[in-house]
Amino acid sequence: MHSNNKHNKSYDFERLIQANPGLIPFVFKNDFETNTIDFFLAEAVYQLNKALLILDYGLTDYQLPKGYLCPPIPGRADYLHHLNDLISPKSEPVKGLDIGVGANAIYPILGAKLYKWNMVGTDINRESVEIAKNNINVNPSLIDLVEIRLQENPAHIFTGIIKPSEYYHFTICNPPFHTSKEDALKGTQRKLKNLDLDKKTALNFGGQSHELWCNGGEALFIKRMIKESNTFSKQVGWFTTLVSKASNLPKLTKQLQKLGVTYQIIDMAQGQKKSRILAWKFPN
């Protein structure tokens, strides 16, 4: 992980439990006599995230209903640390836009707490937007730094969100990875098989349909994003997105080359999981 990531060390579960007693039922000792949780249990991951947000990021409270995606915080923080490197040096207040903020609003929360960035998060799902807004409103330290907006038209990504007078130093996105619910379930089954696990409960992963899959999956979503970014070339410094599948990169970079933009691929790793950030900017 990035050298600035405060989660480079093992979790201190004693302190985390003090911050969030709801974590207690999910902590156990593994074969190495080390405290851990079952990361395939959505409720366990949620209680861990809540504890981290309270202990390490100073949140007052954090509530996420069952069934909503609750991504691990260390990897999300890593994205933002790499992004901070990308947009440096900077002398003015930084403003960022999170595409697909979800109910969890993780990126705006971390951006505000880590770097005091002004963040706008947007989503196509009205219920997710309301949950995200509630998590911002119950934390006084976030209210002046984070705004959540509903994308009224799912056919658009930036249109209808970026206002004519606005400028963003960056956009971020963790795009829906799968092409369908069936594809998502198959992917989970493959992961379990590779890890030599057999858990039916693991198939009940957190996440609503709009958070996990879309027509064409990750590749088509990012291609749409690249195409639409051209319209807002003067209003955004760096457009960025996670790319989970490395095999998608050639077709995406080819599209960027046709636009004549500057682009970078930033590799990230958390344990055995590897991902990368695709970032591009238009000529001034």
Secondary structure, 3 states (H helix, E strand, C coil): CCCCCCCCCCCCHHHHHHHCHHHHHHCEECCCCCEECCCCCHHHHHHHHHHHHHHCCCCCCCCCCCCCCCCCHHHHHHHHHHHHHHHCCCCCCCEEEEECCCCCCHHHHHHHHHHCCEEEEEECCHHHHHHHHHHHHCCHHHHCCEEEEECCCCCCCCCCCCCCCCCEEEEEECCCCECCHHHHHHHHHHHHHHCCCCCCHHHCCCCCHHHHECCCHHHHHHHHHHHHHHHHCCCEEEEEEEECCHHHHHHHHHHHHHHCCEEEEEEEEECCEEEEEEEEECCC
